[in-house]
Amino acid sequence: MNLFLSQIAAIVWKDFVTELKTRELFSSMFIFALLVILIFIFSVNLSVVKASEVGPGILWVAFLFSGTIGLNRSFMLEQENGCLMGLMLVPADRTAIYFGKLISNFIFLSIMELFILPLFMIFFNIDILEHLLPLLLVIFLGTLGFCALGTLLSSLASNLKSREIMLPILLYPLLVPIVIAVVRLTGQVLNGEPLSEMMNWIGLTASFDIIYIGVSIMTIDHILEE
């Protein structure tokens, strides 16, 4: 168990050191998310439509689109540098590689989301501080499911020639249940509804998180061996 955790920690640490040196991943995700929000601000008339009605969808579009950039880079860098081949030669559990990349992707995306939230609050004039803890719970569940499935599919797409195109094609249809749930949950949170009235959607999101992680554990060996 200690060896398994140390392998995961080593992969996460490697990704952090690489990001600190290049600073490409976070900056590209943040700028893309910011641009998405700005585009929607100028295309939606907030004097006609309530910000709390359109805001949740816009926020998650920004999160998911920018997160896809991060997922694409996740295994692409490993392929380009030959690092993935090195990881495959090491007598390490393939599941540890998956969880290491999953944790790295989750942390990078979560940091970007924490920077985007204040800007979202300012641009849409929505006070999220009153509902911050429920909102963070929703973002946590949605981001976990996105990264769990996205990490698996990015490892699959990295072996394809058109990997930049194939990842969104594979990812977004399978994410539909979680996207519907987190957008509904975010809207309910911003409207001040209590968590007790959202348990069905929270349960749905958590269930798909578990399913995505379970399927990834069962299939990652076969995908990485290809």
GROMACS elastic network, one bead per residue, 0.5 to 0.9 nm:
[ bonds ]
;  ai    aj funct       b0    kb
    1     4     6  0.50476   500
    1     5     6  0.62727   500
    1     6     6  0.85794   500
    2     5     6  0.51679   500
    2     6     6  0.60682   500
    2     7     6  0.85935   500
    3     6     6  0.50619   500
    3     7     6  0.61693   500
    3     8     6  0.87022   500
    3    92     6  0.88679   500
    4     7     6  0.52175   500
    4     8     6  0.64344   500
    4     9     6  0.87508   500
    4    92     6  0.79413   500
    4    93     6  0.71526   500
    4    95     6  0.87853   500
    4    96     6  0.62710   500
    5     8     6  0.50840   500
    5     9     6  0.61234   500
    5    10     6  0.85858   500
    5    96     6  0.75689   500
    6    10     6  0.60539   500
    6    11     6  0.87067   500
    6    96     6  0.89554   500
    7    10     6  0.51238   500
    7    11     6  0.64465   500
    7    12     6  0.87615   500
    7    92     6  0.71198   500
    7    93     6  0.81161   500
    7    96     6  0.61346   500
    7    97     6  0.76114   500
    7   100     6  0.77508   500
    8    11     6  0.53256   500
    8    12     6  0.62959   500
    8    13     6  0.86187   500
    8    95     6  0.88739   500
    8    96     6  0.51753   500
    8    97     6  0.65163   500
    8    98     6  0.83545   500
    8    99     6  0.63462   500
    8   101     6  0.82296   500
    8   103     6  0.85547   500
    9    12     6  0.51023   500
    9    13     6  0.59927   500
    9    14     6  0.85085   500
    9    96     6  0.89817   500
    9   100     6  0.66911   500
   10    13     6  0.51025   500
   10    14     6  0.61042   500
   10    15     6  0.86986   500
   10   100     6  0.78087   500
   11    14     6  0.50616   500
   11    15     6  0.63056   500
   11    16     6  0.87033   500
   11    96     6  0.83853   500
   11    97     6  0.69489   500
   11    99     6  0.88365   500
   11   100     6  0.52156   500
   11   101     6  0.69785   500
   11   104     6  0.82140   500
   12    15     6  0.52100   500
   12    16     6  0.62909   500
   12    17     6  0.87419   500
   12    99     6  0.88655   500
   12   100     6  0.52408   500
   12   101     6  0.66866   500
   12   102     6  0.88026   500
   12   103     6  0.68405   500
   12   104     6  0.54325   500
   13    16     6  0.50698   500
   13    17     6  0.61644   500
   13    18     6  0.85526   500
   13   100     6  0.88620   500
   13   104     6  0.84535   500
   14    17     6  0.52137   500
   14    18     6  0.61387   500
   14    19     6  0.86151   500
   15    18     6  0.50911   500
   15    19     6  0.61341   500
   15    20     6  0.86105   500
   15    74     6  0.87079   500
   15   100     6  0.88600   500
   15   101     6  0.80529   500
   15   104     6  0.66625   500
   16    19     6  0.50965   500
   16    20     6  0.61223   500
   16    21     6  0.86545   500
   16   104     6  0.75279   500
   16   108     6  0.89155   500
   17    20     6  0.51064   500
   17    21     6  0.63154   500
   17    22     6  0.87744   500
   18    21     6  0.52268   500
   18    22     6  0.62250   500
   18    23     6  0.79657   500
   19    22     6  0.52035   500
   19    24     6  0.67626   500
   19    25     6  0.67185   500
   19    26     6  0.78339   500
   20    23     6  0.54433   500
   20    24     6  0.87557   500
   21    24     6  0.87128   500
   22    25     6  0.79728   500
   23    26     6  0.63676   500
   23    27     6  0.65364   500
   23    28     6  0.87467   500
   24    27     6  0.55976   500
   24    28     6  0.60594   500
   24    29     6  0.86045   500
   25    28     6  0.54186   500
   25    29     6  0.62215   500
   25    30     6  0.86093   500
   25    69     6  0.79119   500
   25    70     6  0.60349   500
   25    73     6  0.73919   500
   25    74     6  0.88753   500
   25   108     6  0.81563   500
   26    29     6  0.52101   500
   26    30     6  0.60099   500
   26    31     6  0.85257   500
   26    70     6  0.77832   500
   26   108     6  0.66729   500
   26   109     6  0.79029   500
   26   111     6  0.83569   500
   26   112     6  0.67469   500
   27    30     6  0.51773   500
   27    31     6  0.60428   500
   27    32     6  0.84548   500
   27   112     6  0.86523   500
   28    31     6  0.53341   500
   28    32     6  0.60765   500
   28    33     6  0.85717   500
   28    66     6  0.77932   500
   28    69     6  0.76889   500
   28    70     6  0.82118   500
   29    32     6  0.52563   500
   29    33     6  0.61311   500
   29    34     6  0.85725   500
   29    63     6  0.86364   500
   29    65     6  0.84659   500
   29    67     6  0.65149   500
   29    68     6  0.85410   500
   29    69     6  0.64534   500
   29    70     6  0.65951   500
   29   109     6  0.79880   500
   29   112     6  0.70819   500
   30    33     6  0.52165   500
   30    34     6  0.61159   500
   30    35     6  0.86087   500
   30    66     6  0.71294   500
   30   112     6  0.58013   500
   30   113     6  0.81799   500
   30   115     6  0.78740   500
   30   116     6  0.73746   500
   31    34     6  0.50907   500
   31    35     6  0.61325   500
   31    36     6  0.86689   500
   31    66     6  0.83707   500
   32    35     6  0.51139   500
   32    36     6  0.62529   500
   32    37     6  0.87857   500
   32    62     6  0.75427   500
   32    65     6  0.78816   500
   32    66     6  0.57012   500
   32    69     6  0.87820   500
   33    36     6  0.51625   500
   33    37     6  0.64064   500
   33    38     6  0.87222   500
   33    59     6  0.85565   500
   33    61     6  0.83004   500
   33    63     6  0.63683   500
   33    64     6  0.86671   500
   33    65     6  0.72907   500
   33    66     6  0.54197   500
   33    67     6  0.86257   500
   33   112     6  0.86042   500
   33   113     6  0.88289   500
   33   116     6  0.74603   500
   34    37     6  0.52537   500
   34    38     6  0.62050   500
   34    39     6  0.86614   500
   34    62     6  0.74067   500
   34   116     6  0.70617   500
   34   119     6  0.81987   500
   34   120     6  0.87464   500
   35    38     6  0.50266   500
   35    39     6  0.60666   500
   35    40     6  0.86375   500
   35    62     6  0.83355   500
   36    39     6  0.52242   500
   36    40     6  0.63926   500
   36    41     6  0.87089   500
   36    58     6  0.78976   500
   36    59     6  0.87504   500
   36    61     6  0.77233   500
   36    62     6  0.56218   500
   36    65     6  0.85715   500
   36    66     6  0.88106   500
   37    40     6  0.52477   500
   37    41     6  0.61746   500
   37    42     6  0.88969   500
   37    58     6  0.66151   500
   37    59     6  0.71386   500
   37    61     6  0.86032   500
   37    62     6  0.64996   500
   37   120     6  0.74685   500
   37   123     6  0.84427   500
   38    41     6  0.50168   500
   38    42     6  0.64873   500
   38    43     6  0.87047   500
   38   123     6  0.82518   500
   39    42     6  0.54732   500
   39    43     6  0.62808   500
   39    44     6  0.87476   500
   40    44     6  0.58720   500
   40    58     6  0.70865   500
   41    44     6  0.55538   500
   41    45     6  0.77222   500
   41    46     6  0.79912   500
   41   123     6  0.74883   500
   41   124     6  0.77261   500
   42    45     6  0.75017   500
   44    47     6  0.88271   500
   44    48     6  0.85808   500
   44    49     6  0.76297   500
   44    54     6  0.85310   500
   45    48     6  0.56384   500
   45    49     6  0.62653   500
   45    50     6  0.89009   500
   46    50     6  0.60182   500
   46    51     6  0.60764   500
   46    54     6  0.89174   500
   46   124     6  0.80676   500
   47    50     6  0.72733   500
   47    51     6  0.87354   500
   49    52     6  0.86222   500
   49    53     6  0.72515   500
   49    54     6  0.74165   500
   50    53     6  0.53666   500
   50    54     6  0.68221   500
   50    55     6  0.83245   500
   51    54     6  0.54595   500
   51    55     6  0.52867   500
   51    56     6  0.85653   500
   51   124     6  0.59682   500
   51   125     6  0.76165   500
   51   126     6  0.72090   500
   52    55     6  0.52208   500
   52    56     6  0.68600   500
   52   124     6  0.83014   500
   52   126     6  0.71920   500
   52   187     6  0.63825   500
   52   188     6  0.89668   500
   52   190     6  0.63724   500
   52   191     6  0.70311   500
   53    56     6  0.68388   500
   53    57     6  0.80662   500
   53   187     6  0.65663   500
   53   191     6  0.89964   500
   54    57     6  0.57265   500
   54    58     6  0.63776   500
   54    59     6  0.87328   500
   54   187     6  0.84987   500
   55    58     6  0.51528   500
   55    59     6  0.59619   500
   55    60     6  0.86420   500
   55   120     6  0.82929   500
   55   124     6  0.71929   500
   55   126     6  0.86678   500
   55   186     6  0.87895   500
   55   187     6  0.77983   500
   56    59     6  0.51120   500
   56    60     6  0.62824   500
   56    61     6  0.85929   500
   56   182     6  0.84168   500
   56   183     6  0.54764   500
   56   184     6  0.77436   500
   56   185     6  0.85896   500
   56   186     6  0.56110   500
   56   187     6  0.56366   500
   56   190     6  0.83858   500
   57    60     6  0.53331   500
   57    61     6  0.61211   500
   57    62     6  0.86569   500
   57   179     6  0.89057   500
   57   182     6  0.89968   500
   57   183     6  0.57064   500
   57   184     6  0.86083   500
   57   186     6  0.85124   500
   57   187     6  0.84261   500
   58    61     6  0.50846   500
   58    62     6  0.62546   500
   58    63     6  0.86699   500
   59    62     6  0.52435   500
   59    63     6  0.62959   500
   59    64     6  0.87533   500
   59   116     6  0.87456   500
   59   117     6  0.84435   500
   59   120     6  0.74460   500
   59   183     6  0.86244   500
   60    64     6  0.59043   500
   60    65     6  0.82806   500
   60   179     6  0.77584   500
   60   182     6  0.80905   500
   60   183     6  0.69629   500
   61    64     6  0.52855   500
   61    65     6  0.59102   500
   61    66     6  0.82850   500
   62    65     6  0.54607   500
   62    66     6  0.59817   500
   62    67     6  0.81795   500
   63    66     6  0.55011   500
   63    67     6  0.58078   500
   63    68     6  0.85615   500
   63   109     6  0.79473   500
   63   112     6  0.84771   500
   63   113     6  0.69185   500
   63   116     6  0.87693   500
   63   143     6  0.84544   500
   64    68     6  0.60987   500
   64    69     6  0.88649   500
   64   143     6  0.85330   500
   64   146     6  0.77305   500
   64   172     6  0.89801   500
   65    68     6  0.52105   500
   65    69     6  0.68909   500
   65   168     6  0.88616   500
   66    69     6  0.52931   500
   66    70     6  0.68392   500
   66   109     6  0.84308   500
   67    70     6  0.50619   500
   67    71     6  0.62594   500
   67    72     6  0.86257   500
   67   105     6  0.83760   500
   67   108     6  0.88900   500
   67   109     6  0.61999   500
   67   112     6  0.89660   500
   67   143     6  0.89773   500
   67   146     6  0.84128   500
   67   147     6  0.82859   500
   67   150     6  0.89576   500
   68    72     6  0.60473   500
   68    73     6  0.85858   500
   68   150     6  0.77064   500
   68   167     6  0.78945   500
   68   168     6  0.71313   500
   68   171     6  0.88602   500
   69    72     6  0.51861   500
   69    73     6  0.63794   500
   69    74     6  0.86754   500
   69   164     6  0.86873   500
   70    73     6  0.52052   500
   70    74     6  0.61164   500
   70   105     6  0.70555   500
   70   108     6  0.80859   500
   70   109     6  0.76526   500
   71    75     6  0.73776   500
   71    76     6  0.86689   500
   71   105     6  0.68731   500
   71   147     6  0.78074   500
   71   150     6  0.63930   500
   71   151     6  0.64159   500
   71   153     6  0.88390   500
   71   154     6  0.61324   500
   71   167     6  0.84915   500
   72    75     6  0.66437   500
   72    76     6  0.62599   500
   72    77     6  0.88149   500
   72   150     6  0.88293   500
   72   151     6  0.88984   500
   72   154     6  0.60911   500
   72   155     6  0.89536   500
   72   157     6  0.83989   500
   72   158     6  0.78770   500
   72   163     6  0.76812   500
   72   164     6  0.64059   500
   72   167     6  0.71831   500
   73    77     6  0.58746   500
   73    78     6  0.85495   500
   73   154     6  0.85964   500
   74    77     6  0.61806   500
   74    78     6  0.71984   500
   74   101     6  0.73293   500
   74   104     6  0.87594   500
   74   105     6  0.74310   500
   74   151     6  0.78622   500
   74   154     6  0.73571   500
   74   155     6  0.83347   500
   75    79     6  0.62636   500
   75    80     6  0.87012   500
   75    84     6  0.77757   500
   75   101     6  0.83839   500
   75   151     6  0.83506   500
   75   154     6  0.63853   500
   75   155     6  0.58897   500
   75   157     6  0.87020   500
   75   158     6  0.60877   500
   76    79     6  0.51186   500
   76    80     6  0.61732   500
   76    81     6  0.86320   500
   76   154     6  0.82560   500
   76   155     6  0.84568   500
   76   157     6  0.89717   500
   76   158     6  0.58232   500
   76   159     6  0.89028   500
   76   163     6  0.85090   500
   77    80     6  0.51061   500
   77    81     6  0.60656   500
   77    82     6  0.82695   500
   77    83     6  0.79277   500
   77    84     6  0.86735   500
   78    81     6  0.54438   500
   78    82     6  0.58864   500
   78    85     6  0.80834   500
   79    82     6  0.51517   500
   79    83     6  0.63700   500
   79    84     6  0.57236   500
   79    85     6  0.75695   500
   79   158     6  0.72409   500
   79   159     6  0.83206   500
   80    83     6  0.76858   500
   80    84     6  0.86942   500
   81    84     6  0.78390   500
   82    85     6  0.54766   500
   82    86     6  0.65972   500
   82    87     6  0.89576   500
   83    87     6  0.62241   500
   83    88     6  0.86379   500
   84    88     6  0.61898   500
   84    89     6  0.87006   500
   84   224     6  0.89220   500
   85    88     6  0.50157   500
   85    89     6  0.63288   500
   85    90     6  0.88304   500
   86    89     6  0.51510   500
   86    90     6  0.64530   500
   87    90     6  0.52251   500
   87    91     6  0.82273   500
   87    92     6  0.75567   500
   87    94     6  0.88108   500
   87    97     6  0.78971   500
   88    91     6  0.74939   500
   88    92     6  0.76001   500
   88    94     6  0.78080   500
   88   224     6  0.79502   500
   88   225     6  0.81580   500
   89    92     6  0.82045   500
   90    93     6  0.88334   500
   91    94     6  0.89516   500
   92    95     6  0.84942   500
   92    96     6  0.71597   500
   92    97     6  0.79052   500
   93    96     6  0.52676   500
   93    97     6  0.69778   500
   93   221     6  0.87402   500
   94    97     6  0.51766   500
   94    98     6  0.65906   500
   94    99     6  0.89008   500
   94   217     6  0.88725   500
   94   220     6  0.68543   500
   94   221     6  0.57462   500
   94   224     6  0.76246   500
   95    98     6  0.50133   500
   95    99     6  0.62129   500
   95   100     6  0.84633   500
   95   216     6  0.84830   500
   95   217     6  0.61459   500
   95   218     6  0.87910   500
   95   220     6  0.66676   500
   95   221     6  0.71820   500
   96    99     6  0.51356   500
   96   100     6  0.59123   500
   96   101     6  0.85269   500
   97   100     6  0.51271   500
   97   101     6  0.62454   500
   97   102     6  0.84890   500
   97   220     6  0.89741   500
   98   101     6  0.53035   500
   98   102     6  0.59898   500
   98   103     6  0.86184   500
   98   148     6  0.89588   500
   98   151     6  0.72135   500
   98   152     6  0.72988   500
   98   155     6  0.86577   500
   98   216     6  0.80084   500
   98   217     6  0.79207   500
   98   220     6  0.70670   500
   99   103     6  0.59983   500
   99   104     6  0.84395   500
   99   148     6  0.86699   500
   99   151     6  0.88229   500
   99   217     6  0.89004   500
  100   103     6  0.53433   500
  100   104     6  0.62442   500
  100   105     6  0.86642   500
  101   104     6  0.50471   500
  101   105     6  0.60373   500
  101   106     6  0.84147   500
  101   151     6  0.67836   500
  102   105     6  0.52311   500
  102   106     6  0.60172   500
  102   107     6  0.85975   500
  102   144     6  0.85775   500
  102   147     6  0.60760   500
  102   148     6  0.61239   500
  102   150     6  0.84829   500
  102   151     6  0.58256   500
  102   152     6  0.84618   500
  103   106     6  0.50086   500
  103   107     6  0.60783   500
  103   108     6  0.85684   500
  103   147     6  0.82931   500
  103   148     6  0.89305   500
  104   107     6  0.52772   500
  104   108     6  0.61725   500
  104   109     6  0.85350   500
  105   108     6  0.52667   500
  105   109     6  0.60383   500
  105   110     6  0.83910   500
  105   147     6  0.63507   500
  105   148     6  0.89865   500
  105   151     6  0.76150   500
  106   109     6  0.52908   500
  106   110     6  0.59368   500
  106   111     6  0.85814   500
  106   143     6  0.68063   500
  106   144     6  0.65560   500
  106   146     6  0.86747   500
  106   147     6  0.59193   500
  106   148     6  0.84468   500
  107   110     6  0.50520   500
  107   111     6  0.61369   500
  107   112     6  0.86301   500
  108   111     6  0.53112   500
  108   112     6  0.63873   500
  108   113     6  0.87589   500
  109   112     6  0.50899   500
  109   113     6  0.61681   500
  109   114     6  0.87239   500
  109   143     6  0.76178   500
  109   147     6  0.85694   500
  110   114     6  0.62441   500
  110   115     6  0.87786   500
  110   139     6  0.84398   500
  110   140     6  0.79284   500
  110   143     6  0.74038   500
  111   114     6  0.51753   500
  111   115     6  0.65463   500
  111   116     6  0.88190   500
  112   115     6  0.52311   500
  112   116     6  0.62748   500
  112   117     6  0.88188   500
  113   117     6  0.60804   500
  113   139     6  0.85070   500
  114   117     6  0.54541   500
  114   118     6  0.74701   500
  115   118     6  0.64217   500
  115   119     6  0.73184   500
  116   119     6  0.53031   500
  116   120     6  0.61000   500
  116   121     6  0.86891   500
  117   121     6  0.61720   500
  117   122     6  0.87117   500
  117   128     6  0.84676   500
  118   121     6  0.50058   500
  118   122     6  0.62744   500
  118   123     6  0.86759   500
  118   128     6  0.85599   500
  119   122     6  0.50844   500
  119   123     6  0.60277   500
  119   124     6  0.84327   500
  120   123     6  0.52661   500
  120   124     6  0.59571   500
  120   125     6  0.78954   500
  120   126     6  0.77685   500
  121   124     6  0.55737   500
  121   125     6  0.54668   500
  121   127     6  0.61416   500
  121   128     6  0.65677   500
  121   129     6  0.89912   500
  122   125     6  0.50760   500
  122   126     6  0.69368   500
  122   127     6  0.83833   500
  123   126     6  0.80371   500
  124   127     6  0.89559   500
  126   129     6  0.89647   500
  126   190     6  0.79653   500
  127   130     6  0.66291   500
  127   131     6  0.80875   500
  127   190     6  0.80702   500
  128   131     6  0.53763   500
  128   132     6  0.56203   500
  128   135     6  0.78371   500
  128   189     6  0.87850   500
  128   190     6  0.67446   500
  129   133     6  0.83592   500
  130   133     6  0.83928   500
  130   190     6  0.87365   500
  130   192     6  0.83058   500
  131   134     6  0.58323   500
  131   135     6  0.61258   500
  131   136     6  0.86932   500
  131   189     6  0.64207   500
  131   190     6  0.67155   500
  131   191     6  0.89311   500
  131   192     6  0.68971   500
  132   135     6  0.50766   500
  132   136     6  0.60356   500
  132   137     6  0.86427   500
  132   189     6  0.87460   500
  133   136     6  0.51097   500
  133   137     6  0.62956   500
  133   138     6  0.87864   500
  134   137     6  0.50571   500
  134   138     6  0.63535   500
  134   139     6  0.87076   500
  134   186     6  0.87134   500
  134   189     6  0.66013   500
  134   194     6  0.86190   500
  134   195     6  0.71168   500
  135   138     6  0.51332   500
  135   139     6  0.61870   500
  135   140     6  0.85138   500
  135   185     6  0.82997   500
  135   186     6  0.64791   500
  135   189     6  0.62631   500
  135   190     6  0.78901   500
  136   139     6  0.50023   500
  136   140     6  0.59417   500
  136   141     6  0.86145   500
  137   140     6  0.50317   500
  137   141     6  0.62846   500
  137   142     6  0.86145   500
  138   141     6  0.52781   500
  138   142     6  0.61252   500
  138   143     6  0.84394   500
  138   182     6  0.63503   500
  138   185     6  0.67556   500
  138   186     6  0.67983   500
  138   189     6  0.87182   500
  138   202     6  0.76106   500
  138   205     6  0.87556   500
  139   142     6  0.51237   500
  139   143     6  0.58068   500
  139   144     6  0.82942   500
  139   182     6  0.75250   500
  139   186     6  0.82369   500
  140   143     6  0.52551   500
  140   144     6  0.59851   500
  140   145     6  0.86528   500
  141   144     6  0.52040   500
  141   145     6  0.63414   500
  141   146     6  0.86468   500
  141   178     6  0.88882   500
  141   182     6  0.81004   500
  141   202     6  0.80642   500
  141   205     6  0.65345   500
  141   206     6  0.63898   500
  141   209     6  0.72947   500
  142   145     6  0.53590   500
  142   146     6  0.61680   500
  142   147     6  0.86453   500
  142   178     6  0.65557   500
  142   179     6  0.74632   500
  142   181     6  0.84266   500
  142   182     6  0.60629   500
  142   205     6  0.69587   500
  142   206     6  0.84726   500
  142   209     6  0.81026   500
  143   146     6  0.50128   500
  143   147     6  0.60153   500
  143   148     6  0.83688   500
  144   147     6  0.52420   500
  144   148     6  0.59061   500
  144   149     6  0.86130   500
  144   209     6  0.65843   500
  145   148     6  0.50518   500
  145   149     6  0.62218   500
  145   150     6  0.81594   500
  145   175     6  0.81859   500
  145   178     6  0.73019   500
  145   205     6  0.76754   500
  145   206     6  0.79622   500
  145   208     6  0.68248   500
  145   210     6  0.79952   500
  145   211     6  0.89439   500
  145   212     6  0.67681   500
  145   213     6  0.79557   500
  146   149     6  0.55945   500
  146   150     6  0.56954   500
  146   151     6  0.82930   500
  146   171     6  0.86522   500
  146   175     6  0.70995   500
  146   178     6  0.80662   500
  146   179     6  0.89085   500
  146   209     6  0.81461   500
  146   212     6  0.88812   500
  147   151     6  0.56017   500
  147   152     6  0.83527   500
  148   151     6  0.55805   500
  148   152     6  0.66755   500
  148   153     6  0.89746   500
  148   209     6  0.71244   500
  148   210     6  0.89190   500
  148   212     6  0.59905   500
  148   213     6  0.56628   500
  148   216     6  0.75350   500
  149   152     6  0.53271   500
  149   153     6  0.62716   500
  149   154     6  0.85513   500
  149   171     6  0.73464   500
  149   174     6  0.83409   500
  149   175     6  0.80650   500
  149   209     6  0.83324   500
  149   212     6  0.55156   500
  149   213     6  0.71328   500
  149   215     6  0.87518   500
  149   216     6  0.72913   500
  150   153     6  0.51294   500
  150   154     6  0.58287   500
  150   155     6  0.84930   500
  150   167     6  0.79785   500
  150   171     6  0.64097   500
  151   154     6  0.51410   500
  151   155     6  0.63053   500
  151   156     6  0.87581   500
  151   216     6  0.86574   500
  152   155     6  0.53611   500
  152   156     6  0.65571   500
  152   157     6  0.88556   500
  152   212     6  0.87917   500
  152   213     6  0.88367   500
  152   216     6  0.59639   500
  152   219     6  0.84805   500
  152   220     6  0.68511   500
  152   223     6  0.83742   500
  153   157     6  0.59686   500
  153   158     6  0.84149   500
  153   167     6  0.65012   500
  153   170     6  0.71409   500
  153   171     6  0.68574   500
  153   216     6  0.89837   500
  154   158     6  0.58631   500
  154   159     6  0.89041   500
  154   163     6  0.80187   500
  154   166     6  0.89280   500
  154   167     6  0.61203   500
  154   171     6  0.87813   500
  155   158     6  0.53065   500
  155   159     6  0.73201   500
  155   220     6  0.82996   500
  155   223     6  0.71206   500
  155   224     6  0.70009   500
  156   159     6  0.60040   500
  156   160     6  0.75802   500
  156   163     6  0.86460   500
  156   167     6  0.84050   500
  156   220     6  0.88203   500
  156   223     6  0.59676   500
  156   224     6  0.75188   500
  156   226     6  0.86019   500
  157   160     6  0.52741   500
  157   161     6  0.82591   500
  157   162     6  0.78783   500
  157   164     6  0.78439   500
  157   165     6  0.88071   500
  157   166     6  0.62229   500
  157   167     6  0.57871   500
  157   170     6  0.86163   500
  158   161     6  0.78166   500
  158   162     6  0.85823   500
  158   163     6  0.55574   500
  158   164     6  0.84084   500
  158   167     6  0.85651   500
  159   162     6  0.88940   500
  159   163     6  0.72444   500
  159   226     6  0.78688   500
  160   163     6  0.51713   500
  160   164     6  0.89658   500
  160   166     6  0.79476   500
  161   164     6  0.84786   500
  161   166     6  0.89816   500
  162   165     6  0.55938   500
  162   166     6  0.60830   500
  162   167     6  0.87774   500
  163   167     6  0.60476   500
  164   167     6  0.60341   500
  164   168     6  0.76524   500
  165   168     6  0.61653   500
  165   169     6  0.66681   500
  166   169     6  0.50519   500
  166   170     6  0.60508   500
  166   171     6  0.83479   500
  167   170     6  0.52486   500
  167   171     6  0.57975   500
  167   172     6  0.83990   500
  168   172     6  0.56711   500
  168   173     6  0.85002   500
  169   172     6  0.61929   500
  169   173     6  0.72091   500
  170   173     6  0.66039   500
  170   174     6  0.71190   500
  171   174     6  0.55804   500
  171   175     6  0.62875   500
  172   175     6  0.50055   500
  172   176     6  0.65200   500
  172   179     6  0.89705   500
  173   176     6  0.55465   500
  173   177     6  0.87971   500
  174   177     6  0.74478   500
  174   178     6  0.86345   500
  175   178     6  0.55246   500
  175   179     6  0.60448   500
  175   180     6  0.86494   500
  176   179     6  0.50885   500
  176   180     6  0.61008   500
  176   181     6  0.85464   500
  177   180     6  0.53537   500
  177   181     6  0.62440   500
  177   182     6  0.87646   500
  177   204     6  0.81370   500
  177   205     6  0.77166   500
  177   208     6  0.79068   500
  178   181     6  0.50188   500
  178   182     6  0.60375   500
  178   183     6  0.84347   500
  178   204     6  0.76859   500
  178   205     6  0.55460   500
  178   206     6  0.88876   500
  178   208     6  0.70295   500
  178   209     6  0.84127   500
  179   182     6  0.53564   500
  179   183     6  0.60456   500
  179   184     6  0.84721   500
  179   205     6  0.87991   500
  180   183     6  0.54249   500
  180   184     6  0.62053   500
  180   185     6  0.85846   500
  181   184     6  0.52506   500
  181   185     6  0.60431   500
  181   186     6  0.85558   500
  181   201     6  0.55682   500
  181   202     6  0.75381   500
  181   204     6  0.72235   500
  181   205     6  0.63316   500
  182   186     6  0.58709   500
  182   187     6  0.84210   500
  182   201     6  0.76988   500
  182   202     6  0.81716   500
  182   205     6  0.73369   500
  183   186     6  0.51412   500
  183   187     6  0.62099   500
  183   188     6  0.86519   500
  184   187     6  0.52040   500
  184   188     6  0.62525   500
  184   189     6  0.86612   500
  184   201     6  0.78522   500
  185   188     6  0.50909   500
  185   189     6  0.60820   500
  185   190     6  0.86046   500
  185   198     6  0.68131   500
  185   201     6  0.67741   500
  185   202     6  0.76158   500
  186   189     6  0.50688   500
  186   190     6  0.61597   500
  186   191     6  0.85663   500
  187   190     6  0.52204   500
  187   191     6  0.62209   500
  187   192     6  0.88090   500
  188   191     6  0.50520   500
  188   192     6  0.64457   500
  188   193     6  0.54941   500
  188   194     6  0.82202   500
  188   195     6  0.88710   500
  188   197     6  0.89463   500
  188   198     6  0.77583   500
  189   192     6  0.51706   500
  189   193     6  0.56160   500
  189   194     6  0.73668   500
  189   195     6  0.78573   500
  189   198     6  0.87968   500
  190   193     6  0.76141   500
  193   196     6  0.83894   500
  193   197     6  0.69867   500
  193   198     6  0.80224   500
  194   197     6  0.58009   500
  194   198     6  0.72163   500
  195   198     6  0.51188   500
  195   199     6  0.65443   500
  195   202     6  0.87355   500
  196   199     6  0.57355   500
  197   200     6  0.77740   500
  197   201     6  0.89813   500
  198   201     6  0.55555   500
  198   202     6  0.61752   500
  198   203     6  0.85746   500
  199   203     6  0.57953   500
  199   204     6  0.83698   500
  200   203     6  0.51314   500
  200   204     6  0.61710   500
  200   205     6  0.87170   500
  201   205     6  0.61986   500
  201   206     6  0.85845   500
  202   205     6  0.51863   500
  202   206     6  0.61156   500
  202   207     6  0.84643   500
  203   206     6  0.51479   500
  203   207     6  0.59579   500
  203   208     6  0.86413   500
  204   207     6  0.51216   500
  204   208     6  0.63494   500
  204   209     6  0.86787   500
  205   208     6  0.53100   500
  205   209     6  0.62535   500
  205   210     6  0.88114   500
  206   210     6  0.63349   500
  206   211     6  0.86686   500
  207   210     6  0.51966   500
  207   211     6  0.62054   500
  207   212     6  0.86671   500
  208   212     6  0.59741   500
  208   213     6  0.84675   500
  209   212     6  0.52734   500
  209   213     6  0.62583   500
  209   214     6  0.85458   500
  210   213     6  0.52214   500
  210   214     6  0.59696   500
  210   215     6  0.85377   500
  211   214     6  0.50597   500
  211   215     6  0.60518   500
  211   216     6  0.84400   500
  212   215     6  0.52764   500
  212   216     6  0.60961   500
  212   217     6  0.86958   500
  213   216     6  0.50366   500
  213   217     6  0.62236   500
  213   218     6  0.87596   500
  214   217     6  0.52260   500
  214   218     6  0.64321   500
  214   219     6  0.88220   500
  215   218     6  0.51692   500
  215   219     6  0.61954   500
  215   220     6  0.83510   500
  216   219     6  0.52355   500
  216   220     6  0.55199   500
  216   221     6  0.89346   500
  217   220     6  0.57377   500
  217   221     6  0.78698   500
  218   221     6  0.73344   500
  218   222     6  0.85110   500
  219   222     6  0.55632   500
  219   223     6  0.63856   500
  219   224     6  0.88507   500
  220   223     6  0.50740   500
  220   224     6  0.60677   500
  220   225     6  0.84663   500
  221   224     6  0.54750   500
  221   225     6  0.62118   500
  221   226     6  0.89201   500
  222   225     6  0.52271   500
  222   226     6  0.65396   500
  223   226     6  0.54684   500
